[in-house]
Amino acid sequence: MRKNNLNIKLVYFDFNFWRVDILRLCLSFANIPYEYERIPREKWVSKKNQFPFRQLPVMFLNDKVYAHTHSLARFCAHHSNLLDVDDTKILIIDQVIDWANDITLKIGPSIRAEIREKNLEKAKSLRLNFIKNDLENWFLYLEKLFVDSSAKKEFFTDRFSVADIVAWRLIQWFTSGKLNYIDTNFINDFYLLKKLYHRISNIEKFKTLSEFKEILKN
């Protein structure tokens, strides 16, 4: 029998991205099995009307479909014991998830210009504008939240949670070298976030997950 009687299927595009990776990492960390379907981008137009809000990721749970990253992250974290029972700590977790969404929306136009529009000059201009106006500010916001929220300066809520997984995944993305023009050494200016990233990367149960290894490989 599946843990908690959950029959979970996650659906996303055919590449790794934080919106679905945080769900997979939570479930796998708690040994909750799930099915994972990857949809090639070229098939998305013909399939998008099947999904609520015409967006991914979605989660099929016991044959019903649910959407939106934040909602799915909360659900997966709850069932993986990676949320919290303290309302104020859940507020901290929610802020980290919303931060991840906000910074993604900030960098999004430059990604769309490059991948969808194939307009490399526009993409470069937008990316450089993001770097100038948003990159350091938004990581500063995250580090300040960490400082204000964490008493021991180990995890956001002083207990490993989905907030730390989200922060880890976003830091990994922004320092992966896959985002053109972003100096991956920028994270050196955020000592506590860099330290958090390495702390999470060295959690034995976390770093042995197949999803963890796949994210770092790709």
VEXTI-27694 format. One line per 3 residues: for each residue x, y, z of N, C-alpha, C. Coordinates in nm, 2 decimals. Atoms other than C-alpha are relative to their C-alpha. Example, Ala and Ser with C-alpha at 12.3 -4.5 7.8 and 13.67 -1.06 7.14 Angstrom:
BEGIN
0.09:-0.12:0.00:1.23:-0.45:0.78:0.09:0.12:0.00 ~ -0.09:-0.11:0.00:1.37:-0.11:0.71:-0.08:0.11:0.08;
//
This chain:
BEGIN
0.08:-0.12:0.00:0.00:0.00:0.00:0.09:0.12:0.00 ~ -0.08:-0.12:0.01:0.13:0.35:-0.08:-0.01:0.07:0.13 ~ 0.00:-0.08:-0.12:0.23:0.57:0.21:-0.11:0.10:0.01;
0.11:-0.09:-0.02:-0.07:0.76:0.35:-0.11:-0.02:-0.11 ~ 0.10:0.03:0.10:-0.28:0.59:0.07:0.00:0.11:-0.11 ~ -0.01:-0.10:0.10:-0.16:0.86:-0.17:0.04:-0.07:-0.13;
-0.03:0.05:0.14:-0.17:0.78:-0.54:0.04:0.13:-0.08 ~ -0.05:-0.13:0.05:0.04:1.07:-0.68:0.06:-0.01:-0.14 ~ -0.07:-0.02:0.13:0.13:1.16:-1.04:0.03:0.14:-0.02;
-0.04:-0.13:0.03:0.32:1.47:-1.12:0.02:0.02:-0.15 ~ -0.01:-0.03:0.14:0.32:1.63:-1.46:0.07:0.13:-0.02 ~ -0.07:-0.12:0.03:0.57:1.88:-1.60:0.06:-0.02:-0.14;
-0.07:0.01:0.13:0.77:1.96:-1.91:0.12:-0.09:0.01 ~ -0.11:0.10:0.00:1.06:1.75:-2.02:0.14:0.06:0.03 ~ -0.13:-0.05:-0.06:1.33:1.94:-1.83:-0.02:0.03:0.14;
0.00:-0.03:-0.15:1.42:2.00:-1.47:-0.02:0.14:0.03 ~ 0.03:-0.14:-0.04:1.28:2.31:-1.31:-0.05:0.00:0.14 ~ 0.02:0.00:-0.14:1.24:2.42:-0.95:-0.15:-0.03:0.03;
0.14:0.01:-0.03:0.86:2.43:-0.97:-0.05:-0.15:0.02 ~ 0.04:0.14:-0.02:0.83:2.05:-1.00:0.11:-0.07:0.08 ~ -0.11:0.07:-0.07:1.17:1.96:-0.85:-0.02:0.00:0.15;
0.02:0.00:-0.15:1.07:2.08:-0.50:-0.11:-0.10:0.04 ~ 0.10:0.10:-0.04:0.77:1.85:-0.51:0.06:-0.14:0.00 ~ -0.06:0.14:0.01:0.97:1.55:-0.62:0.10:-0.02:0.12;
-0.10:0.02:-0.11:1.24:1.62:-0.36:-0.07:-0.02:0.13 ~ 0.07:0.02:-0.12:0.99:1.65:-0.08:-0.06:-0.14:0.01 ~ 0.06:0.13:0.00:0.81:1.33:-0.17:0.11:-0.11:0.01;
-0.11:0.10:0.00:1.13:1.13:-0.23:0.07:0.00:0.14 ~ -0.06:-0.01:-0.13:1.28:1.26:0.10:-0.08:-0.08:0.10 ~ 0.09:0.07:-0.09:0.98:1.11:0.28:-0.03:-0.15:-0.05;
0.02:0.13:0.06:0.99:0.79:0.07:-0.15:-0.02:-0.04 ~ 0.13:0.00:0.06:0.65:0.87:-0.08:0.01:-0.03:-0.15 ~ -0.02:0.03:0.14:0.63:0.70:-0.42:-0.09:0.09:-0.09;
0.08:-0.08:0.09:0.50:0.90:-0.72:0.03:-0.03:-0.14 ~ -0.02:0.02:0.14:0.46:0.87:-1.09:0.04:0.14:-0.06 ~ -0.04:-0.13:0.06:0.62:1.14:-1.31:-0.01:-0.01:-0.15;
0.01:-0.01:0.14:0.52:1.23:-1.66:0.06:0.13:-0.05 ~ -0.07:-0.12:0.06:0.73:1.47:-1.87:-0.06:0.02:-0.14 ~ 0.06:-0.04:0.13:0.56:1.65:-2.16:0.09:0.08:-0.09;
-0.09:-0.08:0.09:0.78:1.76:-2.45:-0.07:0.13:-0.04 ~ 0.06:-0.13:0.02:0.73:2.13:-2.52:-0.08:0.00:-0.14 ~ 0.07:0.00:0.13:0.63:2.06:-2.88:-0.13:-0.06:0.00;
0.14:0.06:-0.02:0.33:1.86:-2.76:-0.09:0.08:0.09 ~ 0.08:-0.08:-0.10:0.22:2.12:-2.50:-0.12:0.06:-0.06 ~ 0.12:-0.08:0.06:-0.01:2.32:-2.73:-0.12:-0.10:-0.02;
0.11:0.09:0.02:-0.21:2.01:-2.81:-0.05:-0.06:0.13 ~ 0.04:0.06:-0.13:-0.23:1.90:-2.44:-0.04:0.10:0.11 ~ 0.02:-0.10:-0.11:-0.26:2.23:-2.24:-0.14:0.01:0.04;
0.14:-0.02:-0.04:-0.64:2.24:-2.25:-0.05:-0.11:0.09 ~ 0.03:0.11:-0.09:-0.64:1.92:-2.05:0.02:0.03:0.15 ~ -0.05:-0.03:-0.14:-0.50:2.09:-1.74:-0.06:0.13:0.05;
0.06:-0.12:-0.06:-0.65:2.35:-1.50:0.10:0.11:-0.01 ~ -0.08:-0.12:0.02:-0.52:2.70:-1.56:0.10:0.00:-0.12 ~ -0.09:0.02:0.12:-0.34:2.57:-1.87:0.14:0.02:0.03;
-0.14:-0.01:-0.05:-0.02:2.55:-1.67:0.05:-0.13:0.06 ~ -0.07:0.11:-0.07:0.23:2.30:-1.53:0.09:0.06:0.11 ~ 0.03:0.14:-0.02:0.31:2.15:-1.29:-0.14:-0.02:0.04;
0.12:0.05:-0.06:0.00:1.96:-1.20:0.02:-0.13:0.08 ~ -0.01:0.12:-0.07:-0.06:1.68:-0.96:-0.13:-0.07:-0.01 ~ 0.11:0.08:0.00:-0.30:1.40:-1.01:0.00:-0.08:0.13;
0.01:0.07:-0.13:-0.41:1.27:-0.67:-0.13:-0.08:0.01 ~ 0.11:0.09:0.00:-0.63:0.97:-0.65:-0.10:0.04:-0.11 ~ 0.07:-0.02:0.12:-0.75:1.05:-1.00:-0.07:0.14:-0.02;
0.04:-0.14:0.02:-0.83:1.42:-0.94:0.13:0.08:-0.02 ~ -0.12:-0.08:0.04:-0.60:1.69:-1.08:0.00:0.14:0.08 ~ -0.01:-0.12:-0.08:-0.47:1.99:-0.88:0.12:0.08:-0.06;
-0.10:-0.08:0.07:-0.25:2.28:-0.99:0.05:0.11:0.10 ~ -0.07:-0.11:-0.06:-0.03:2.58:-0.89:0.11:-0.05:0.10 ~ -0.12:0.04:-0.07:0.32:2.54:-0.75:-0.01:0.01:0.15;
0.00:-0.02:-0.14:0.26:2.69:-0.41:-0.10:-0.10:0.07 ~ 0.10:0.09:-0.06:-0.05:2.48:-0.34:0.06:-0.15:0.01 ~ -0.05:0.13:0.01:0.12:2.16:-0.45:0.12:-0.02:0.09;
-0.12:0.01:-0.09:0.44:2.24:-0.25:-0.05:-0.01:0.14 ~ 0.05:0.01:-0.13:0.24:2.29:0.06:-0.05:-0.14:0.03 ~ 0.06:0.14:-0.02:0.06:1.95:0.01:0.11:-0.10:0.01;
-0.11:0.10:-0.01:0.38:1.76:-0.06:0.08:0.02:0.12 ~ -0.08:-0.02:-0.13:0.56:1.92:0.23:-0.07:-0.05:0.12 ~ 0.08:0.05:-0.12:0.28:1.85:0.47:0.00:-0.15:0.01;
0.00:0.15:-0.01:0.27:1.48:0.38:0.14:-0.06:0.01 ~ -0.14:0.05:-0.02:0.65:1.46:0.39:0.06:0.05:0.13 ~ -0.04:-0.05:-0.13:0.67:1.62:0.73:0.11:0.11:-0.02;
-0.09:-0.11:0.03:0.85:1.92:0.58:-0.07:0.13:-0.01 ~ 0.07:-0.13:-0.01:0.60:2.19:0.65:0.02:0.04:0.15 ~ -0.02:-0.03:-0.14:0.54:2.28:1.02:-0.14:0.00:0.06;
0.13:-0.01:-0.07:0.26:2.29:1.28:-0.02:0.14:0.06 ~ 0.01:-0.14:-0.05:0.34:2.64:1.39:-0.04:0.10:-0.11 ~ 0.05:-0.09:0.11:0.14:2.90:1.19:0.11:0.10:-0.04;
-0.10:-0.10:0.03:0.42:3.16:1.22:0.11:-0.06:-0.08 ~ -0.11:0.06:0.08:0.68:2.92:1.08:-0.05:-0.04:-0.14 ~ 0.06:0.03:0.13:0.44:2.82:0.80:0.00:0.13:-0.08;
-0.01:-0.13:0.06:0.43:3.19:0.72:0.14:0.03:-0.06 ~ -0.14:-0.01:0.05:0.81:3.19:0.68:0.02:-0.09:-0.12 ~ -0.01:0.09:0.11:0.79:2.89:0.46:-0.07:0.05:-0.13;
0.08:-0.05:0.12:0.52:3.05:0.24:0.08:0.12:-0.06 ~ -0.08:-0.11:0.06:0.74:3.36:0.20:0.11:-0.05:-0.09 ~ -0.11:0.05:0.08:1.03:3.16:0.07:-0.06:-0.06:-0.13;
0.06:0.04:0.12:0.80:2.99:-0.18:-0.04:0.11:-0.09 ~ 0.04:-0.12:0.08:0.66:3.32:-0.29:0.12:0.08:-0.05 ~ -0.12:-0.06:0.05:1.01:3.46:-0.31:0.05:-0.07:-0.13;
-0.04:0.07:0.11:1.10:3.19:-0.55:-0.08:0.03:-0.13 ~ 0.09:-0.03:0.11:0.80:3.26:-0.77:0.03:0.15:-0.05 ~ -0.02:-0.14:0.04:0.87:3.64:-0.76:0.13:0.02:-0.08;
-0.12:-0.02:0.07:1.23:3.61:-0.87:0.00:-0.07:-0.14 ~ 0.02:0.06:0.13:1.13:3.37:-1.14:-0.08:0.09:-0.10 ~ 0.07:-0.10:0.08:0.88:3.62:-1.27:0.09:0.11:-0.05;
-0.09:-0.11:0.04:1.15:3.88:-1.27:0.10:-0.04:-0.11 ~ -0.09:0.04:0.10:1.39:3.68:-1.48:-0.07:-0.06:-0.12 ~ 0.07:0.07:0.10:1.12:3.52:-1.69:0.00:0.07:-0.14;
0.00:-0.06:0.13:1.10:3.78:-1.97:0.13:-0.03:-0.08 ~ -0.13:0.03:0.07:1.47:3.72:-2.06:0.00:-0.14:-0.05 ~ 0.01:0.14:0.04:1.41:3.35:-2.07:-0.09:-0.02:-0.12;
0.09:0.01:0.11:1.11:3.38:-2.29:0.05:0.06:-0.13 ~ -0.06:-0.06:0.12:1.29:3.61:-2.53:0.10:-0.09:-0.06 ~ -0.10:0.09:0.06:1.57:3.36:-2.57:-0.06:-0.13:-0.05;
0.04:0.13:0.04:1.38:3.03:-2.58:-0.12:0.00:-0.09 ~ 0.12:0.00:0.08:1.04:3.12:-2.73:0.01:0.09:-0.12 ~ -0.01:-0.10:0.11:1.11:3.43:-2.94:0.13:-0.02:-0.08;
-0.13:0.01:0.06:1.47:3.33:-3.03:0.06:0.13:-0.04 ~ -0.05:-0.13:0.02:1.56:3.69:-3.00:0.11:0.02:0.10 ~ -0.12:0.00:-0.09:1.91:3.68:-2.85:0.04:0.14:0.05;
-0.03:-0.13:-0.04:1.96:4.05:-2.85:-0.09:0.05:0.11 ~ 0.10:-0.04:-0.10:1.64:4.12:-2.66:0.02:-0.08:0.13 ~ -0.03:0.08:-0.12:1.72:3.83:-2.42:0.12:0.06:0.07;
-0.12:-0.06:-0.07:2.06:3.98:-2.35:-0.03:0.13:0.07 ~ 0.03:-0.12:-0.05:1.92:4.32:-2.29:-0.09:-0.02:0.13 ~ 0.09:0.03:-0.12:1.65:4.19:-2.05:0.08:-0.07:0.11;
-0.07:0.06:-0.10:1.89:3.97:-1.87:0.10:0.09:0.07 ~ -0.09:-0.10:-0.06:2.14:4.25:-1.81:-0.08:0.10:0.09 ~ 0.08:-0.08:-0.08:1.86:4.46:-1.69:-0.04:-0.07:0.13;
0.03:0.08:-0.11:1.76:4.19:-1.45:0.12:-0.01:0.10 ~ -0.12:0.00:-0.08:2.11:4.16:-1.32:0.03:0.13:0.07 ~ -0.02:-0.13:-0.05:2.14:4.53:-1.27:-0.10:0.04:0.11;
0.10:-0.05:-0.08:1.81:4.59:-1.10:-0.06:-0.10:0.10 ~ 0.08:0.10:-0.08:1.69:4.26:-0.94:0.08:-0.11:0.06 ~ -0.06:0.12:-0.05:1.94:3.98:-0.89:0.05:0.02:0.14;
-0.05:-0.02:-0.13:2.13:4.11:-0.59:-0.11:0.04:0.10 ~ 0.10:-0.04:-0.09:1.83:4.28:-0.44:-0.09:-0.12:0.05 ~ 0.09:0.11:-0.04:1.61:3.97:-0.44:0.07:-0.11:0.08;
-0.07:0.09:-0.09:1.88:3.75:-0.29:0.03:0.06:0.13 ~ -0.02:-0.08:-0.13:1.94:4.02:-0.03:-0.13:-0.02:0.08 ~ 0.12:0.02:-0.07:1.57:3.99:0.05:-0.01:-0.14:0.06;
0.00:0.13:-0.05:1.60:3.62:0.09:0.09:-0.02:0.12 ~ -0.10:0.01:-0.11:1.91:3.64:0.31:-0.06:0.07:0.13 ~ 0.05:-0.07:-0.11:1.74:3.90:0.53:-0.11:-0.08:0.07;
0.10:0.09:-0.05:1.44:3.67:0.57:0.06:-0.11:0.08 ~ -0.07:0.11:-0.07:1.68:3.39:0.67:0.05:0.05:0.14 ~ -0.06:-0.06:-0.13:1.85:3.62:0.93:-0.11:0.03:0.10;
0.11:-0.04:-0.09:1.52:3.74:1.07:-0.08:-0.12:0.05 ~ 0.09:0.11:-0.03:1.36:3.40:1.08:0.07:-0.11:0.08 ~ -0.08:0.11:-0.05:1.64:3.16:1.19:0.08:0.04:0.13;
-0.07:-0.03:-0.12:1.76:3.16:1.55:0.14:-0.06:-0.01 ~ -0.13:0.07:0.00:2.04:2.91:1.49:0.08:0.02:-0.13 ~ -0.06:-0.03:0.13:2.11:3.02:1.13:0.05:-0.13:-0.07;
-0.02:0.13:0.07:2.09:2.66:1.01:-0.10:-0.03:-0.10 ~ 0.11:0.01:0.09:1.75:2.64:0.85:-0.09:0.11:0.02 ~ 0.09:-0.11:-0.01:1.48:2.89:0.78:-0.09:0.00:0.13;
0.08:0.01:-0.12:1.26:2.77:1.06:0.07:-0.08:0.11 ~ -0.08:0.08:-0.10:1.54:2.60:1.26:-0.03:-0.15:0.00 ~ 0.03:0.14:0.02:1.41:2.27:1.13:-0.01:-0.02:-0.15;
-0.01:0.02:0.15:1.48:2.13:0.78:-0.15:-0.01:-0.05 ~ 0.13:0.00:0.06:1.17:2.21:0.57:0.00:0.03:-0.15 ~ 0.01:-0.02:0.14:1.05:2.27:0.22:0.05:0.14:-0.03;
-0.06:-0.14:0.03:1.16:2.64:0.26:0.15:-0.02:-0.03 ~ -0.14:0.02:0.02:1.52:2.51:0.27:0.02:-0.07:-0.14 ~ -0.01:0.07:0.13:1.46:2.28:-0.03:-0.02:0.10:-0.11;
0.02:-0.11:0.10:1.32:2.58:-0.23:0.12:0.09:-0.01 ~ -0.12:-0.08:0.01:1.61:2.80:-0.14:0.12:-0.07:-0.06 ~ -0.11:0.08:0.06:1.86:2.53:-0.22:-0.02:-0.01:-0.15;
0.02:0.03:0.14:1.70:2.46:-0.56:0.01:0.13:-0.08 ~ -0.02:-0.12:0.07:1.69:2.83:-0.66:0.14:0.05:0.00 ~ -0.14:-0.03:0.00:2.05:2.89:-0.55:0.07:-0.09:-0.10;
-0.06:0.09:0.09:2.15:2.59:-0.75:-0.03:0.05:-0.15 ~ 0.03:-0.05:0.14:1.97:2.73:-1.06:0.08:0.12:-0.03 ~ -0.07:-0.12:0.03:2.12:3.07:-1.03:0.15:-0.01:0.00;
-0.14:0.02:0.00:2.47:2.94:-0.98:0.04:-0.12:-0.09 ~ -0.03:0.11:0.09:2.45:2.66:-1.24:0.08:0.03:-0.12 ~ -0.07:-0.04:0.12:2.60:2.86:-1.52:-0.09:-0.01:-0.12;
0.09:0.02:0.11:2.30:2.79:-1.73:-0.08:0.13:-0.04 ~ 0.06:-0.13:0.03:2.17:3.15:-1.71:0.10:0.10:-0.05 ~ -0.10:-0.08:0.06:2.36:3.36:-1.95:0.02:0.13:0.07;
-0.04:-0.13:-0.05:2.55:3.66:-1.82:0.00:0.02:0.15 ~ 0.01:0.00:-0.14:2.49:3.58:-1.46:0.13:-0.06:0.06 ~ -0.13:0.05:-0.06:2.83:3.55:-1.27:-0.04:-0.09:0.11;
0.04:0.09:-0.10:2.79:3.24:-1.07:0.07:0.02:0.14 ~ -0.06:-0.03:-0.13:3.02:3.38:-0.80:-0.08:0.11:0.07 ~ 0.07:-0.10:-0.07:2.76:3.64:-0.71:-0.05:-0.05:0.14;
0.04:0.06:-0.13:2.65:3.40:-0.43:0.10:0.02:0.11 ~ -0.11:-0.03:-0.11:2.98:3.48:-0.25:-0.03:0.12:0.08 ~ 0.04:-0.12:-0.08:2.82:3.81:-0.15:-0.10:-0.03:0.10;
0.11:0.04:-0.09:2.56:3.62:0.04:0.05:-0.12:0.08 ~ -0.07:0.11:-0.07:2.76:3.42:0.29:-0.09:-0.10:0.07 ~ 0.09:0.09:-0.07:2.47:3.28:0.49:-0.08:-0.09:-0.09;
0.07:0.08:0.10:2.28:3.17:0.18:0.09:-0.11:-0.06 ~ -0.09:0.09:0.06:2.59:3.01:0.04:0.03:-0.12:0.10 ~ -0.02:0.10:-0.11:2.65:2.83:0.38:-0.12:-0.09:0.01;
0.12:0.08:0.00:2.29:2.72:0.38:0.00:-0.10:-0.11 ~ 0.00:0.09:0.12:2.32:2.58:0.03:0.09:-0.12:0.02 ~ -0.10:0.11:-0.02:2.63:2.37:0.12:-0.05:-0.09:0.12;
0.05:0.08:-0.11:2.47:2.26:0.45:-0.11:-0.10:-0.05 ~ 0.11:0.09:0.06:2.16:2.12:0.26:0.06:-0.10:-0.09 ~ -0.06:0.09:0.10:2.38:1.97:-0.01:0.07:-0.12:0.07;
-0.07:0.10:-0.07:2.55:1.77:0.26:-0.08:-0.08:0.10 ~ 0.09:0.08:-0.07:2.25:1.63:0.43:0.00:-0.14:-0.06 ~ -0.02:0.13:0.06:2.31:1.26:0.38:-0.13:-0.06:-0.07;
0.12:0.05:0.06:1.95:1.16:0.32:-0.04:0.08:-0.12 ~ 0.04:-0.08:0.11:1.90:1.45:0.08:0.09:-0.02:-0.12 ~ -0.09:0.01:0.12:2.21:1.42:-0.13:0.01:-0.14:-0.06;
0.01:0.13:0.06:2.15:1.05:-0.19:-0.12:-0.02:-0.08 ~ 0.13:0.01:0.08:1.81:1.11:-0.35:0.04:0.00:-0.15 ~ -0.03:0.01:0.14:1.81:1.02:-0.72:-0.04:0.14:-0.07;
0.04:-0.13:0.05:1.62:1.35:-0.78:0.11:0.11:0.02 ~ -0.11:-0.09:-0.03:1.91:1.55:-0.62:0.11:-0.02:-0.10 ~ -0.11:0.03:0.09:2.17:1.37:-0.83:-0.04:0.04:-0.14;
0.05:-0.04:0.14:1.96:1.43:-1.15:0.00:0.15:-0.02 ~ 0.00:-0.14:0.01:1.92:1.80:-1.08:0.15:0.05:-0.02 ~ -0.14:-0.05:0.01:2.30:1.85:-1.03:0.06:-0.05:-0.13;
-0.06:0.05:0.13:2.38:1.64:-1.34:-0.05:0.08:-0.12 ~ 0.06:-0.07:0.12:2.14:1.83:-1.57:0.00:0.15:0.02;
//
